[in-house]
Amino acid sequence: MEVFDQLLAKNGLIFAFLLVGLLIYFSYAVSKYLFKGRIPGVAIAVLSALVLAFFGGEKGLADYPLFAGLAILGSSMFRDFTVVATAMGAQLSKIKAAGAAGVVALFAGVIVTFYVGAIMAYFMGYTDVKSMATIGAGACTYIVGPVTGSALGVSSDVIAISIAAGVVKTIVATVGTPLLAKYMKLDNAKTALVFGGLIGTTSGVTAGLAATNPKLVPYGAFTATFYTGLGCLLCPSILFITLTWFF
Amino acid sequence: MKIYGVGLLAFCFLVGKLLGLGLGRLINLSNDVGGVGFAMLLLIVLSGYMRKKQWIDEKEITGITFWSAMYIPVIIAMAASLNAKAAYSAGWLAIAAGGLTTLVGFILVPLIAKIGAAPEHIEEDGSI
């Protein structure tokens, strides 16, 4: 057993390749034989990975030393590197054609999410403006929440809620996108760019689009990458100030 | 050689991230703003130019497409390393705020997609 531990502890990333490969293999089999292809294999794989994450802690399943390699393979470095590589399948003309809609989507995404999140916080007992703003910002992405919260100086439990709201968003976007793709008419580059701008969580957008149609990923990722920055810019400043006018 | 493709991808990635970090600093943020987007633009433009000049061909490109195919496994590993338990145990407010705002975003997608020219729809073979 000791040799086994040493083997996996020293080769975590390689073991993660094997684990993910197996998970994808079984997910595709479940998709093909159990659901007759109605639910995409990728969606089942991502969903099962999320379920497995419940058995872990702060880093999901990667909290166990045995599975620590998953956190390396799933790090933001690898995520961004592989997402950039998908640009080889994207066409510049399509990004340009959707420019205006993409910018509107980015601003609308941050502003609407902030206010809806803040109002929800108000109705659920967090009536001070700073907490409302932090939770609204957390609903944008789990980076915007803590950035806003520390700028406004709220307590750590509110920041924890804002991070959790961002993680919930990632999960809902991952699971919900393939289910609601038809309603959103998410079958072309332009709508994918708008989708990325509105939802904004790079992880959720890319995972959701991958489960819908991998060809859409580069377009959604393109706008989503600007969302967190815009959120960090607007939430603790203009959006917070406008919120103080009402509450 | 495949490594030239991987090298080109790494170059574009790092330059894009640098621009993103620079933009972040400019607006007083410690994180990167749009780095992935800049890197993608650079990769599209640079690889297109180098292909036209015949400095690279399919062999080099496969070094990039390999990493593009690794994207789904990376996303699955990422999903398995999310703090899913905290998202659940932070209670109803986190679930409601995160969930409802995402649904509102979904509702807005077809409305905002109407801005500008009509999109070209997906083709039979799944390509766009």
Interface residues (C-beta under 8 A of the other chain):
Chain A: A16 F17 V20 G21 L23 I24 V42 A45 V46 A49 L50 L52 A53 F54 G56 G57 E58 K59 G60 L61 A62 F67 L70 A71 L73 G74 S75 F78 R79 D80 F81 T82 V83 V84 A85 T86 A87 M88 G89 A90 Q91 L92 K94 I95 A97 A98 G99 A100 A101 V104 A105 A108 G109 V112 T113 V116 G117 M120 A121 M124 G125 Y126 I135 G136 G138 A139 C140 I143 V147 A160 I161 I163 A164 A165 G166 V167 V168 K169 T170 I171 V172 A173 T174 G176 T177 L180 Y183 M184 K185 L186 D187 N188 A189 K190 T191 V194 F195 G197 L198 I199 G200 T202 S203 G204 T206 A207 A210 N213 P214 K215 L216 V217 P218 A221 F222 T223 T225 F226 T228 G229 L230 C232 L233
Chain B: L9 A10 C12 F13 G16 K17 G20 L23 G24 I27 L29 N31 D32 V33 G34 G35 V36 G37 A39 M40 L41 L43 I44 V45 S47 G48 I61 I64 T65 W67 S68 M70 Y71 I72 P73 V74 I75 I76 A77 M78 A79 A80 S81 L82 N83 A84 K85 A86 A87 Y88 A90 G91 W92 L93 A94 I95 A96 A97 G98 G99 L100 T101 T102 L103 V104 G105 F106 L108 V109 P110 I112 A113 K114 I115 G116 A117 P119 E120 H121 I122 G126 S127 I128
